[in-house]
Amino acid sequence: MFWRAALLLGLAALLWGLVALGRRFVERQRRAALAAPALAAGGLPETATSAAPVRVLLFSSAECQQCHRLQKPALRQVQAACGELVQVIEIDAPTQPQLTARYRVLTLPTTVVLDGEGKAQAVNYGFAPAGRLLAQIDRVLAQVRK
């Protein structure tokens, strides 16, 4: 009985350590993405023509079900709430390796919130609900209004 408990405790500690390492890795990637130089409008796909004070990059692919079923509807809610203050730009991750590497895209979907100067202000790996995106956009707009 003692050995089973010890084994279980050891496995739990190992699992906790792996989760902690994974979280640290993701946080380092996020910090590196936020530290990326500002992205000029010329570095975005041709569809990015708006002079909106906030741009949201959606990294997705044709095969990404979560992108199409969850993230795109959330971004439509964001667009409806913010109007012309926000431009959503879809990036096909497999065909845009430079942008994917620049923002350290680890999973699809990934959303990156850019200010009007093209500087990343928030990076979300995986699905980001509309409420979280709206809060991030509000922080960027608050900086613009200062």
Phi and psi restraints in degrees (value plus and minus 20) as a CYANA .aco file:
   2 PHE   PHI     -80.1   -40.1
   2 PHE   PSI     -63.1   -23.1
   3 TRP   PHI     -87.4   -47.4
   3 TRP   PSI     -56.5   -16.5
   4 ARG   PHI     -84.4   -44.4
   4 ARG   PSI     -63.8   -23.8
   5 ALA   PHI     -84.3   -44.3
   5 ALA   PSI     -61.3   -21.3
   6 ALA   PHI     -85.1   -45.1
   6 ALA   PSI     -61.9   -21.9
   7 LEU   PHI     -83.8   -43.8
   7 LEU   PSI     -64.2   -24.2
   8 LEU   PHI     -82.4   -42.4
   8 LEU   PSI     -63.0   -23.0
   9 LEU   PHI     -84.4   -44.4
   9 LEU   PSI     -60.4   -20.4
  10 GLY   PHI     -84.2   -44.2
  10 GLY   PSI     -62.7   -22.7
  11 LEU   PHI     -84.9   -44.9
  11 LEU   PSI     -59.4   -19.4
  12 ALA   PHI     -83.1   -43.1
  12 ALA   PSI     -62.4   -22.4
  13 ALA   PHI     -84.9   -44.9
  13 ALA   PSI     -60.3   -20.3
  14 LEU   PHI     -83.7   -43.7
  14 LEU   PSI     -65.0   -25.0
  15 LEU   PHI     -82.1   -42.1
  15 LEU   PSI     -63.3   -23.3
  16 TRP   PHI     -80.4   -40.4
  16 TRP   PSI     -62.9   -22.9
  17 GLY   PHI     -83.2   -43.2
  17 GLY   PSI     -61.7   -21.7
  18 LEU   PHI     -84.9   -44.9
  18 LEU   PSI     -60.5   -20.5
  19 VAL   PHI     -83.9   -43.9
  19 VAL   PSI     -62.8   -22.8
  20 ALA   PHI     -82.7   -42.7
  20 ALA   PSI     -62.3   -22.3
  21 LEU   PHI     -84.0   -44.0
  21 LEU   PSI     -60.8   -20.8
  22 GLY   PHI     -83.1   -43.1
  22 GLY   PSI     -62.9   -22.9
  23 ARG   PHI     -84.4   -44.4
  23 ARG   PSI     -59.9   -19.9
  24 ARG   PHI     -84.1   -44.1
  24 ARG   PSI     -61.5   -21.5
  25 PHE   PHI     -80.5   -40.5
  25 PHE   PSI     -68.3   -28.3
  26 VAL   PHI     -82.3   -42.3
  26 VAL   PSI     -60.9   -20.9
  27 GLU   PHI     -85.8   -45.8
  27 GLU   PSI     -57.9   -17.9
  28 ARG   PHI     -83.4   -43.4
  28 ARG   PSI     -61.1   -21.1
  29 GLN   PHI     -84.0   -44.0
  29 GLN   PSI     -61.1   -21.1
  30 ARG   PHI     -82.9   -42.9
  30 ARG   PSI     -64.8   -24.8
  31 ARG   PHI     -82.9   -42.9
  31 ARG   PSI     -58.8   -18.8
  32 ALA   PHI     -86.0   -46.0
  32 ALA   PSI     -59.0   -19.0
  33 ALA   PHI     -85.4   -45.4
  33 ALA   PSI     -61.4   -21.4
  34 LEU   PHI     -88.4   -48.4
  34 LEU   PSI     -45.3    -5.3
  35 ALA   PHI    -105.7   -65.7
  35 ALA   PSI     -24.0    16.0
  36 ALA   PHI     -80.6   -40.6
  36 ALA   PSI     125.3   165.3
  37 PRO   PHI     -79.0   -39.0
  37 PRO   PSI     135.2   175.2
  38 ALA   PHI     -77.2   -37.2
  38 ALA   PSI     122.4   162.4
  39 LEU   PHI    -116.2   -76.2
  39 LEU   PSI      97.8   137.8
  40 ALA   PHI     -90.5   -50.5
  40 ALA   PSI     134.6   174.6
  41 ALA   PHI     -76.6   -36.6
  41 ALA   PSI     -50.2   -10.2
  42 GLY   PHI     -87.9   -47.9
  42 GLY   PSI     -36.1     3.9
  43 GLY   PHI    -106.4   -66.4
  43 GLY   PSI     -21.7    18.3
  44 LEU   PHI    -123.4   -83.4
  44 LEU   PSI     141.7   181.7
  45 PRO   PHI     -78.7   -38.7
  45 PRO   PSI     141.4   181.4
  46 GLU   PHI     -80.0   -40.0
  46 GLU   PSI     -42.4    -2.4
  47 THR   PHI     -90.7   -50.7
  47 THR   PSI     -32.5     7.5
  48 ALA   PHI    -108.4   -68.4
  48 ALA   PSI      59.8    99.8
  49 THR   PHI    -130.2   -90.2
  49 THR   PSI     -29.2    10.8
  50 SER   PHI     -93.3   -53.3
  50 SER   PSI     131.8   171.8
  51 ALA   PHI    -121.1   -81.1
  51 ALA   PSI      11.1    51.1
  52 ALA   PHI     -81.1   -41.1
  52 ALA   PSI     124.6   164.6
  53 PRO   PHI     -89.8   -49.8
  53 PRO   PSI     -34.4     5.6
  54 VAL   PHI    -156.0  -116.0
  54 VAL   PSI     114.3   154.3
  55 ARG   PHI    -142.1  -102.1
  55 ARG   PSI     120.8   160.8
  56 VAL   PHI    -136.6   -96.6
  56 VAL   PSI      99.1   139.1
  57 LEU   PHI    -110.4   -70.4
  57 LEU   PSI     107.8   147.8
  58 LEU   PHI    -129.3   -89.3
  58 LEU   PSI      89.9   129.9
  59 PHE   PHI    -107.5   -67.5
  59 PHE   PSI     101.2   141.2
  60 SER   PHI    -167.7  -127.7
  60 SER   PSI    -193.6  -153.6
  61 SER   PHI    -169.8  -129.8
  61 SER   PSI     148.2   188.2
  62 ALA   PHI     -83.2   -43.2
  62 ALA   PSI     -50.4   -10.4
  63 GLU   PHI    -107.9   -67.9
  63 GLU   PSI     -29.3    10.7
  64 CYS   PHI     -97.7   -57.7
  64 CYS   PSI      82.6   122.6
  65 GLN   PHI     -88.7   -48.7
  65 GLN   PSI     -59.9   -19.9
  66 GLN   PHI     -83.1   -43.1
  66 GLN   PSI     -53.5   -13.5
  67 CYS   PHI     -82.0   -42.0
  67 CYS   PSI     -66.7   -26.7
  68 HIS   PHI     -99.9   -59.9
  68 HIS   PSI     -56.3   -16.3
  69 ARG   PHI    -106.8   -66.8
  69 ARG   PSI     -48.2    -8.2
  70 LEU   PHI    -137.3   -97.3
  70 LEU   PSI     -74.3   -34.3
  71 GLN   PHI     -89.5   -49.5
  71 GLN   PSI     -63.9   -23.9
  72 LYS   PHI     -82.3   -42.3
  72 LYS   PSI     -64.3   -24.3
  73 PRO   PHI     -81.5   -41.5
  73 PRO   PSI     -57.1   -17.1
  74 ALA   PHI     -83.7   -43.7
  74 ALA   PSI     -59.5   -19.5
  75 LEU   PHI     -91.0   -51.0
  75 LEU   PSI     -50.5   -10.5
  76 ARG   PHI     -85.1   -45.1
  76 ARG   PSI     -58.1   -18.1
  77 GLN   PHI     -83.1   -43.1
  77 GLN   PSI     -63.0   -23.0
  78 VAL   PHI     -81.1   -41.1
  78 VAL   PSI     -67.3   -27.3
  79 GLN   PHI     -81.2   -41.2
  79 GLN   PSI     -60.9   -20.9
  80 ALA   PHI     -85.7   -45.7
  80 ALA   PSI     -57.2   -17.2
  81 ALA   PHI     -94.6   -54.6
  81 ALA   PSI     -52.8   -12.8
  82 CYS   PHI    -122.8   -82.8
  82 CYS   PSI     -39.5     0.5
  83 GLY   PHI      42.5    82.5
  83 GLY   PSI    -152.7  -112.7
  84 GLU   PHI     -98.5   -58.5
  84 GLU   PSI     -22.0    18.0
  85 LEU   PHI     -93.1   -53.1
  85 LEU   PSI     -38.3     1.7
  86 VAL   PHI    -150.6  -110.6
  86 VAL   PSI     116.3   156.3
  87 GLN   PHI    -136.9   -96.9
  87 GLN   PSI     108.2   148.2
  88 VAL   PHI    -117.6   -77.6
  88 VAL   PSI     106.7   146.7
  89 ILE   PHI    -140.6  -100.6
  89 ILE   PSI      97.9   137.9
  90 GLU   PHI    -105.7   -65.7
  90 GLU   PSI     109.9   149.9
  91 ILE   PHI    -134.8   -94.8
  91 ILE   PSI     102.6   142.6
  92 ASP   PHI    -100.0   -60.0
  92 ASP   PSI      81.8   121.8
  93 ALA   PHI     -74.4   -34.4
  93 ALA   PSI     -64.3   -24.3
  94 PRO   PHI     -83.3   -43.3
  94 PRO   PSI     -46.9    -6.9
  95 THR   PHI    -118.0   -78.0
  95 THR   PSI     -21.5    18.5
  96 GLN   PHI    -145.1  -105.1
  96 GLN   PSI      42.4    82.4
  97 PRO   PHI     -82.9   -42.9
  97 PRO   PSI     -49.2    -9.2
  98 GLN   PHI     -88.1   -48.1
  98 GLN   PSI     -64.5   -24.5
  99 LEU   PHI     -88.3   -48.3
  99 LEU   PSI     -58.6   -18.6
 100 THR   PHI     -81.3   -41.3
 100 THR   PSI     -62.6   -22.6
 101 ALA   PHI     -90.8   -50.8
 101 ALA   PSI     -58.9   -18.9
 102 ARG   PHI     -78.0   -38.0
 102 ARG   PSI     -61.4   -21.4
 103 TYR   PHI    -121.6   -81.6
 103 TYR   PSI      -4.4    35.6
 104 ARG   PHI      30.0    70.0
 104 ARG   PSI      27.5    67.5
 105 VAL   PHI     -83.9   -43.9
 105 VAL   PSI      99.2   139.2
 106 LEU   PHI    -120.6   -80.6
 106 LEU   PSI     -47.8    -7.8
 107 THR   PHI    -172.7  -132.7
 107 THR   PSI     142.3   182.3
 108 LEU   PHI    -134.6   -94.6
 108 LEU   PSI     115.7   155.7
 109 PRO   PHI     -98.3   -58.3
 109 PRO   PSI     135.6   175.6
 110 THR   PHI    -150.1  -110.1
 110 THR   PSI     115.4   155.4
 111 THR   PHI    -138.1   -98.1
 111 THR   PSI     120.2   160.2
 112 VAL   PHI    -145.7  -105.7
 112 VAL   PSI     105.9   145.9
 113 VAL   PHI    -117.4   -77.4
 113 VAL   PSI      99.6   139.6
 114 LEU   PHI    -128.3   -88.3
 114 LEU   PSI     122.9   162.9
 115 ASP   PHI    -100.0   -60.0
 115 ASP   PSI    -199.3  -159.3
 116 GLY   PHI     -82.9   -42.9
 116 GLY   PSI     -41.6    -1.6
 117 GLU   PHI    -111.4   -71.4
 117 GLU   PSI     -20.2    19.8
 118 GLY   PHI      68.5   108.5
 118 GLY   PSI      -8.4    31.6
 119 LYS   PHI    -109.8   -69.8
 119 LYS   PSI     111.6   151.6
 120 ALA   PHI     -87.0   -47.0
 120 ALA   PSI     109.5   149.5
 121 GLN   PHI    -131.9   -91.9
 121 GLN   PSI     -40.3    -0.3
 122 ALA   PHI    -176.6  -136.6
 122 ALA   PSI     124.7   164.7
 123 VAL   PHI    -151.5  -111.5
 123 VAL   PSI     107.9   147.9
 124 ASN   PHI    -140.0  -100.0
 124 ASN   PSI      95.1   135.1
 125 TYR   PHI    -111.3   -71.3
 125 TYR   PSI     105.6   145.6
 126 GLY   PHI      68.0   108.0
 126 GLY   PSI    -195.5  -155.5
 127 PHE   PHI     -81.3   -41.3
 127 PHE   PSI     111.6   151.6
 128 ALA   PHI    -137.9   -97.9
 128 ALA   PSI      95.8   135.8
 129 PRO   PHI     -84.7   -44.7
 129 PRO   PSI     138.4   178.4
 130 ALA   PHI     -76.6   -36.6
 130 ALA   PSI     -60.1   -20.1
 131 GLY   PHI     -79.9   -39.9
 131 GLY   PSI     -63.2   -23.2
 132 ARG   PHI     -85.2   -45.2
 132 ARG   PSI     -64.1   -24.1
 133 LEU   PHI     -83.8   -43.8
 133 LEU   PSI     -61.3   -21.3
 134 LEU   PHI     -82.8   -42.8
 134 LEU   PSI     -59.1   -19.1
 135 ALA   PHI     -84.5   -44.5
 135 ALA   PSI     -61.2   -21.2
 136 GLN   PHI     -85.7   -45.7
 136 GLN   PSI     -61.5   -21.5
 137 ILE   PHI     -85.3   -45.3
 137 ILE   PSI     -60.7   -20.7
 138 ASP   PHI     -80.2   -40.2
 138 ASP   PSI     -59.3   -19.3
 139 ARG   PHI     -83.4   -43.4
 139 ARG   PSI     -60.3   -20.3
 140 VAL   PHI     -87.0   -47.0
 140 VAL   PSI     -64.2   -24.2
 141 LEU   PHI     -85.4   -45.4
 141 LEU   PSI     -52.9   -12.9
 142 ALA   PHI     -84.4   -44.4
 142 ALA   PSI     -56.6   -16.6
 143 GLN   PHI     -87.9   -47.9
 143 GLN   PSI     -56.6   -16.6
 144 VAL   PHI     -86.5   -46.5
 144 VAL   PSI     -58.7   -18.7
 145 ARG   PHI     -92.6   -52.6
 145 ARG   PSI     -37.5     2.5
